[in-house]
Amino acid sequence: MTGPAKPPRLSSDGSGANDGVRHFDWIGFDADDTLWHNEPLFERAQDRFVELLSPYLEADWVRSRLYETETRNLAHFGYGIKAFALSMIESAAELTEGRIT
């Protein structure tokens, strides 16, 4: 490394070199290893959720709808177990049209 990265710059008048688009020299990723240990727990919970609803609905469709709900809720709840649990509850209520108890 040659030193700290400089922040991307935009032209002040909109006609500069970047035409209002930010360009980066590099991007770093932090693969948080604590999440890798929890992934099997999320997968088992999702499999059980699908299993519970599969006598009434197609399993692939349930899995797809849960994923859609999780994606939609990211802006509201972020990531984590709370967000996952709330998305499962919401999905179950929607998929059963409120008949789940």
DSSP file (Angstrom, degrees, kcal/mol; ACC not computed):
  #  RESIDUE AA STRUCTURE BP1 BP2  ACC     N-H-->O    O-->H-N    N-H-->O    O-->H-N    TCO  KAPPA ALPHA  PHI   PSI    X-CA   Y-CA   Z-CA
    1    1 A M              0   0    0      0, 0.0     0, 0.0     0, 0.0     0, 0.0   0.000 360.0 360.0 360.0 147.1    0.0    0.0    0.0
    2    2 A T        -     0   0    0      1,-0.4     0, 0.0     0, 0.0     0, 0.0   0.420 360.0 -67.3-103.1   0.0    1.2    3.5   -0.8
    3    3 A G  S    S-     0   0    0      0, 0.0    -1,-0.4     0, 0.0     0, 0.0  -0.801  79.9 -24.7 138.0 179.8   -0.7    5.4    1.9
    4    4 A P        -     0   0    0      0, 0.0     2,-0.1     0, 0.0     0, 0.0  -0.297  69.6-107.3 -64.8 145.5   -4.3    6.3    2.8
    5    5 A A        -     0   0    0      1,-0.1     0, 0.0    21,-0.0     0, 0.0  -0.435  27.8-125.7 -72.2 144.2   -6.8    6.4    0.0
    6    6 A K        -     0   0    0     -2,-0.1    19,-0.2     1,-0.1     3,-0.1  -0.694  31.5-105.8 -86.8 142.7   -8.0    9.8   -1.2
    7    7 A P        -     0   0    0      0, 0.0    -1,-0.1     0, 0.0    17,-0.0  -0.362  42.3 -96.8 -66.3 148.4  -11.8   10.3   -1.2
    8    8 A P        -     0   0    0      0, 0.0     2,-0.4     0, 0.0    16,-0.1  -0.347  43.1-143.4 -63.3 147.4  -13.4   10.2   -4.6
    9    9 A R        -     0   0    0     14,-0.2     2,-0.3    12,-0.1    14,-0.3  -0.890   9.3-154.3-118.8 145.5  -14.0   13.7   -6.1
   10   10 A L        -     0   0    0     -2,-0.4     2,-0.1    12,-0.1    12,-0.1  -0.860  32.3-104.0-109.7 149.4  -16.8   15.1   -8.1
   11   11 A S        -     0   0    0     -2,-0.3     3,-0.3     1,-0.1    -1,-0.0  -0.464  23.7-135.7 -70.5 147.2  -16.4   18.1  -10.4
   12   12 A S  S    S+     0   0    0      1,-0.2    -1,-0.1    -2,-0.1    -2,-0.0   0.782 100.4  38.2 -77.0 -26.7  -17.8   21.3   -9.0
   13   13 A D  S    S-     0   0    0      0, 0.0    -1,-0.2     0, 0.0    -2,-0.0   0.377 107.5-114.8-106.9   4.2  -19.5   22.4  -12.2
   14   14 A G  S    S+     0   0    0     -3,-0.3    -2,-0.1     1,-0.1    -3,-0.1   0.408 102.4  82.4  81.0  -4.6  -20.8   19.1  -13.5
   15   15 A S        +     0   0    0      4,-0.1    -1,-0.1     5,-0.0    -3,-0.0   0.296  66.6 112.7-113.8   9.6  -18.5   19.2  -16.5
   16   16 A G  S >  S-     0   0    0      1,-0.1     3,-1.2     2,-0.0    -5,-0.1   0.101  87.7 -74.1 -75.3-170.3  -15.3   18.0  -15.0
   17   17 A A  T 3  S+     0   0    0      1,-0.3    -1,-0.1     2,-0.1    -7,-0.0   0.772 128.8  44.2 -59.2 -31.1  -13.4   14.8  -15.5
   18   18 A N  T >  S-     0   0    0     -9,-0.0     3,-2.3     5,-0.0    -1,-0.3   0.546  90.8-140.6 -96.0  -6.6  -15.8   12.6  -13.7
   19   19 A D  T <  S-     0   0    0     -3,-1.2     3,-0.1     1,-0.3    -2,-0.1   0.839  73.7 -54.3  49.1  37.8  -19.1   13.9  -15.1
   20   20 A G  T 3  S+     0   0    0      1,-0.3     2,-0.4   -11,-0.1    -1,-0.3   0.529 112.0 122.2  79.0   5.7  -20.7   13.6  -11.6
   21   21 A V    <   -     0   0    0     -3,-2.3     2,-0.4   -12,-0.1    -1,-0.3  -0.864  60.4-130.3-104.1 134.2  -19.8    9.9  -11.3
   22   22 A R        -     0   0    0     -2,-0.4     2,-0.4    -3,-0.1   -12,-0.1  -0.672  21.4-164.1 -83.2 133.7  -17.6    8.7   -8.4
   23   23 A H        -     0   0    0     -2,-0.4     2,-0.4   -14,-0.3   -14,-0.2  -0.961   3.3-156.9-118.3 136.8  -14.7    6.5   -9.3
   24   24 A F        -     0   0    0     -2,-0.4     3,-0.1     1,-0.1    -2,-0.0  -0.868  17.6-153.3-114.9 146.1  -12.8    4.4   -6.8
   25   25 A D  S    S-     0   0    0     -2,-0.4     2,-0.3     1,-0.3    -1,-0.1   0.806  82.0  -6.4 -82.0 -33.2   -9.3    3.1   -6.9
   26   26 A W        -     0   0    0      2,-0.0     2,-0.4     0, 0.0    -1,-0.3  -0.988  56.4-147.6-158.5 159.8  -10.1    0.2   -4.6
   27   27 A I        -     0   0    0     -2,-0.3     2,-0.4    -3,-0.1    -3,-0.0  -0.996  15.2-151.8-131.3 136.0  -12.9   -1.4   -2.5
   28   28 A G        -     0   0    0     -2,-0.4     2,-0.4     2,-0.0    -2,-0.0  -0.860   4.9-158.4-109.4 145.5  -12.3   -3.4    0.7
   29   29 A F        -     0   0    0     -2,-0.4     2,-0.6     2,-0.0    -2,-0.0  -0.964   6.0-156.6-121.2 139.0  -14.6   -6.1    2.1
   30   30 A D        -     0   0    0     -2,-0.4     2,-1.4     2,-0.0    -2,-0.0  -0.920   7.2-159.2-115.0 103.2  -14.7   -7.3    5.7
   31   31 A A        -     0   0    0     -2,-0.6     2,-0.5     1,-0.0     5,-0.1  -0.676  19.3-141.8 -83.3  92.5  -16.1  -10.9    5.8
   32   32 A D    >>  -     0   0    0     -2,-1.4     3,-1.4     1,-0.2     4,-0.7  -0.389   8.6-157.5 -62.0 108.5  -17.3  -10.9    9.4
   33   33 A D  H 3> S+     0   0    0     -2,-0.5     4,-1.0     1,-0.3    -1,-0.2   0.688  84.8  70.7 -67.0 -18.1  -16.4  -14.4   10.5
   34   34 A T  H 3> S+     0   0    0      1,-0.2     4,-0.7     2,-0.2    -1,-0.3   0.839  95.5  54.9 -67.1 -29.2  -19.0  -14.3   13.4
   35   35 A L  H X> S+     0   0    0     -3,-1.4     4,-1.3     1,-0.2     3,-0.5   0.846  98.2  61.8 -70.6 -33.0  -21.8  -14.4   10.8
   36   36 A W  H 3< S+     0   0    0     -4,-0.7    -1,-0.2     1,-0.2    -2,-0.2   0.854 101.2  52.9 -63.2 -34.0  -20.4  -17.6    9.2
   37   37 A H  H 3< S+     0   0    0     -4,-1.0     4,-0.3     1,-0.2    -1,-0.2   0.791 111.6  46.2 -71.4 -26.9  -20.9  -19.5   12.5
   38   38 A N  H XX S+     0   0    0     -4,-0.7     4,-1.7    -3,-0.5     3,-0.9   0.664  88.3  86.5 -89.0 -18.0  -24.5  -18.4   12.7
   39   39 A E  H 3X S+     0   0    0     -4,-1.3     4,-2.5     1,-0.3     5,-0.2   0.877  85.1  54.6 -55.1 -43.9  -25.5  -19.2    9.0
   40   40 A P  H 3> S+     0   0    0      0, 0.0     4,-2.2     0, 0.0    -1,-0.3   0.848 106.5  53.6 -60.3 -31.0  -26.4  -22.8    9.7
   41   41 A L  H <> S+     0   0    0     -3,-0.9     4,-2.2    -4,-0.3    -2,-0.2   0.915 109.6  46.8 -67.9 -42.3  -28.8  -21.7   12.4
   42   42 A F  H  X S+     0   0    0     -4,-1.7     4,-2.5     2,-0.2     5,-0.2   0.906 112.0  51.6 -63.7 -41.7  -30.6  -19.4   10.0
   43   43 A E  H  X S+     0   0    0     -4,-2.5     4,-2.6     2,-0.2    -2,-0.2   0.909 110.3  47.9 -63.8 -41.9  -30.7  -22.1    7.4
   44   44 A R  H  X S+     0   0    0     -4,-2.2     4,-2.4     2,-0.2    -1,-0.2   0.908 111.9  49.8 -65.5 -41.2  -32.2  -24.6    9.8
   45   45 A A  H  X S+     0   0    0     -4,-2.2     4,-2.3     2,-0.2    -2,-0.2   0.910 112.3  47.8 -63.6 -41.1  -34.8  -22.1   11.0
   46   46 A Q  H  X S+     0   0    0     -4,-2.5     4,-2.5     2,-0.2    -2,-0.2   0.915 111.1  50.7 -65.4 -42.7  -35.7  -21.3    7.4
   47   47 A D  H  X S+     0   0    0     -4,-2.6     4,-2.4     1,-0.2    -2,-0.2   0.900 111.5  48.2 -61.3 -40.7  -36.0  -25.0    6.6
   48   48 A R  H  X S+     0   0    0     -4,-2.4     4,-2.4     2,-0.2    -1,-0.2   0.894 109.8  52.6 -67.2 -39.8  -38.3  -25.6    9.6
   49   49 A F  H  X S+     0   0    0     -4,-2.3     4,-1.5     2,-0.2    -2,-0.2   0.939 112.0  45.2 -59.0 -48.4  -40.4  -22.6    8.6
   50   50 A V  H  X S+     0   0    0     -4,-2.5     4,-1.7     1,-0.2    -2,-0.2   0.904 111.5  53.5 -62.6 -41.9  -40.8  -24.0    5.1
   51   51 A E  H  < S+     0   0    0     -4,-2.4    -1,-0.2     1,-0.2    -2,-0.2   0.893 106.1  53.0 -60.6 -41.5  -41.5  -27.5    6.5
   52   52 A L  H  < S+     0   0    0     -4,-2.4    -1,-0.2     1,-0.2    -2,-0.2   0.847 118.3  35.3 -64.0 -34.3  -44.3  -26.1    8.7
   53   53 A L  H >X S+     0   0    0     -4,-1.5     4,-1.9    -5,-0.2     3,-1.8   0.607  93.9  89.0 -95.8 -12.3  -46.1  -24.4    5.8
   54   54 A S  T 3< S+     0   0    0     -4,-1.7     5,-0.2     1,-0.3    -1,-0.2   0.733  76.7  64.6 -65.2 -23.7  -45.3  -27.0    3.1
   55   55 A P  T 34 S+     0   0    0      0, 0.0    -1,-0.3     0, 0.0    -2,-0.1   0.751 118.0  29.0 -66.0 -17.9  -48.4  -29.2    3.8
   56   56 A Y  T <4 S+     0   0    0     -3,-1.8     2,-0.3     1,-0.2    -2,-0.2   0.669 127.9  29.3-112.0 -24.9  -50.5  -26.2    2.7
   57   57 A L  S  < S-     0   0    0     -4,-1.9    -1,-0.2    -7,-0.2     2,-0.2  -0.952  91.7 -86.8-139.2 154.5  -48.2  -24.4    0.2
   58   58 A E     >  -     0   0    0     -2,-0.3     4,-2.2     1,-0.1     3,-0.3  -0.434  36.7-134.7 -64.1 130.1  -45.5  -25.3   -2.3
   59   59 A A  H  > S+     0   0    0      1,-0.2     4,-2.5     2,-0.2     5,-0.2   0.878 102.2  50.7 -57.1 -45.1  -42.2  -25.3   -0.4
   60   60 A D  H  > S+     0   0    0      1,-0.2     4,-2.2     2,-0.2    -1,-0.2   0.870 110.6  50.3 -63.1 -36.1  -40.2  -23.4   -3.1
   61   61 A W  H  > S+     0   0    0     -3,-0.3     4,-2.6     2,-0.2    -1,-0.2   0.905 109.9  49.8 -68.5 -41.6  -42.9  -20.8   -3.2
   62   62 A V  H  X S+     0   0    0     -4,-2.2     4,-2.4     2,-0.2    -2,-0.2   0.933 112.1  48.3 -60.7 -46.5  -42.8  -20.4    0.6
   63   63 A R  H  X S+     0   0    0     -4,-2.5     4,-2.1     1,-0.2    -2,-0.2   0.903 112.5  49.1 -61.3 -42.3  -39.0  -20.1    0.5
   64   64 A S  H  X S+     0   0    0     -4,-2.2     4,-2.3     2,-0.2    -2,-0.2   0.911 111.3  48.5 -64.4 -44.0  -39.2  -17.5   -2.3
   65   65 A R  H  X S+     0   0    0     -4,-2.6     4,-2.4     2,-0.2    -2,-0.2   0.879 109.5  52.7 -66.7 -37.6  -41.8  -15.4   -0.5
   66   66 A L  H  X S+     0   0    0     -4,-2.4     4,-2.7     2,-0.2    -1,-0.2   0.928 109.6  49.5 -61.7 -44.2  -39.7  -15.5    2.7
   67   67 A Y  H  X S+     0   0    0     -4,-2.1     4,-2.6     1,-0.2    -2,-0.2   0.913 110.0  51.0 -61.2 -42.9  -36.7  -14.2    0.8
   68   68 A E  H  X S+     0   0    0     -4,-2.3     4,-2.5     2,-0.2    -1,-0.2   0.912 111.3  48.2 -60.6 -42.7  -38.8  -11.4   -0.8
   69   69 A T  H  X S+     0   0    0     -4,-2.4     4,-2.1     2,-0.2    -2,-0.2   0.922 111.2  49.8 -65.2 -44.3  -40.1  -10.4    2.7
   70   70 A E  H  X S+     0   0    0     -4,-2.7     4,-0.8     1,-0.2    -2,-0.2   0.924 112.3  48.2 -58.7 -45.1  -36.5  -10.4    4.1
   71   71 A T  H >< S+     0   0    0     -4,-2.6     3,-0.8     1,-0.2     4,-0.4   0.917 112.0  48.6 -62.8 -44.7  -35.3   -8.3    1.2
   72   72 A R  H 3< S+     0   0    0     -4,-2.5     3,-0.5     1,-0.2     4,-0.2   0.843 112.0  50.3 -64.0 -33.8  -38.2   -5.8    1.5
   73   73 A N  H >X>S+     0   0    0     -4,-2.1     4,-3.1     1,-0.2     3,-0.9   0.543  82.5  91.6 -85.8  -7.1  -37.6   -5.5    5.3
   74   74 A L  H <X5S+     0   0    0     -3,-0.8     4,-1.7    -4,-0.8    -1,-0.2   0.893  85.6  52.2 -54.8 -41.5  -33.9   -4.8    5.1
   75   75 A A  H 345S+     0   0    0     -3,-0.5    -1,-0.3    -4,-0.4    -2,-0.1   0.795 118.3  37.9 -66.0 -27.3  -34.4   -1.1    5.0
   76   76 A H  H <45S+     0   0    0     -3,-0.9    -2,-0.2    -4,-0.2    -1,-0.2   0.889 134.7  14.2 -89.9 -44.8  -36.6   -1.3    8.2
   77   77 A F  H  <5S-     0   0    0     -4,-3.1     6,-0.2     1,-0.3    -3,-0.2   0.589  85.7-151.6-112.3 -15.1  -34.9   -3.9   10.3
   78   78 A G     << -     0   0    0     -4,-1.7    -1,-0.3    -5,-0.7     2,-0.2  -0.442  46.1 -36.6  73.9-151.7  -31.5   -4.4    8.9
   79   79 A Y  S    S+     0   0    0     -2,-0.1     2,-0.2     4,-0.1     3,-0.2  -0.661  87.5  69.7-104.8 161.2  -29.8   -7.8    9.3
   80   80 A G  S  > S-     0   0    0     -2,-0.2     4,-2.2     1,-0.2     5,-0.1  -0.584  89.4 -58.0 124.7 178.4  -29.8  -10.2   12.2
   81   81 A I  H  > S+     0   0    0      1,-0.2     4,-2.9     2,-0.2     5,-0.2   0.865 126.7  53.5 -66.3 -38.6  -32.0  -12.6   14.2
   82   82 A K  H  > S+     0   0    0      2,-0.2     4,-2.5     1,-0.2    -1,-0.2   0.943 111.8  45.2 -62.2 -47.5  -34.7  -10.0   15.1
   83   83 A A  H  > S+     0   0    0     -6,-0.2     4,-2.0     2,-0.2    -2,-0.2   0.897 114.1  50.0 -62.3 -40.8  -35.1   -9.0   11.4
   84   84 A F  H  X S+     0   0    0     -4,-2.2     4,-2.0     2,-0.2    -2,-0.2   0.932 111.8  47.1 -64.1 -47.1  -35.2  -12.6   10.3
   85   85 A A  H  X S+     0   0    0     -4,-2.9     4,-2.3     1,-0.2    -2,-0.2   0.915 112.2  49.7 -62.7 -43.8  -37.8  -13.6   13.0
   86   86 A L  H  X S+     0   0    0     -4,-2.5     4,-2.5     1,-0.2    -1,-0.2   0.875 110.1  51.5 -63.8 -36.4  -40.0  -10.6   12.1
   87   87 A S  H  X S+     0   0    0     -4,-2.0     4,-2.5    -5,-0.2    -1,-0.2   0.868 109.1  50.4 -68.2 -36.1  -39.8  -11.5    8.4
   88   88 A M  H  X S+     0   0    0     -4,-2.0     4,-2.6     2,-0.2    -2,-0.2   0.920 111.9  47.5 -66.3 -42.5  -40.8  -15.1    9.1
   89   89 A I  H  X S+     0   0    0     -4,-2.3     4,-2.3     2,-0.2    -2,-0.2   0.939 114.0  47.0 -62.8 -46.9  -43.8  -13.9   11.2
   90   90 A E  H  X S+     0   0    0     -4,-2.5     4,-2.5     1,-0.2    -2,-0.2   0.917 113.4  48.7 -61.0 -44.2  -44.8  -11.4    8.4
   91   91 A S  H  X S+     0   0    0     -4,-2.5     4,-3.3     1,-0.2     5,-0.3   0.922 110.3  50.8 -63.0 -44.4  -44.4  -14.1    5.7
   92   92 A A  H  X S+     0   0    0     -4,-2.6     4,-1.7     1,-0.2     6,-0.3   0.908 111.8  47.6 -61.0 -42.1  -46.5  -16.6    7.7
   93   93 A A  H  <>S+     0   0    0     -4,-2.3     5,-2.8    -5,-0.2     6,-0.3   0.917 116.2  43.9 -65.7 -42.5  -49.3  -14.1    8.2
   94   94 A E  H ><5S+     0   0    0     -4,-2.5     3,-1.1     3,-0.2    -2,-0.2   0.934 113.9  48.9 -67.8 -45.7  -49.3  -13.1    4.5
   95   95 A L  H 3<5S+     0   0    0     -4,-3.3    -1,-0.2     1,-0.3    -2,-0.2   0.802 117.3  40.9 -68.3 -28.6  -49.0  -16.6    3.1
   96   96 A T  T ><5S-     0   0    0     -4,-1.7     3,-1.5    -5,-0.3    -1,-0.3   0.337 110.0-121.1 -98.0   6.4  -51.8  -17.9    5.3
   97   97 A E  T < 5S-     0   0    0     -3,-1.1    -3,-0.2     1,-0.3    -4,-0.1   0.868  74.1 -52.4  53.6  40.1  -53.9  -14.8    4.8
   98   98 A G  T 3 <S+     0   0    0     -5,-2.8    -1,-0.3    -6,-0.3    -5,-0.1   0.498 114.5 114.1  81.0   5.3  -53.9  -14.2    8.5
   99   99 A R    <   +     0   0    0     -3,-1.5    -2,-0.1    -6,-0.3     2,-0.1   0.551  42.9 110.1 -86.8  -6.6  -55.2  -17.7    9.4
  100  100 A I              0   0    0     -8,-0.2    -7,-0.0    -7,-0.1    -4,-0.0  -0.412 360.0 360.0 -70.5 143.4  -52.0  -18.8   11.2
  101  101 A T              0   0    0     -2,-0.1    -1,-0.1     0, 0.0    -8,-0.0   0.359 360.0 360.0-126.7 360.0  -52.2  -19.2   15.0
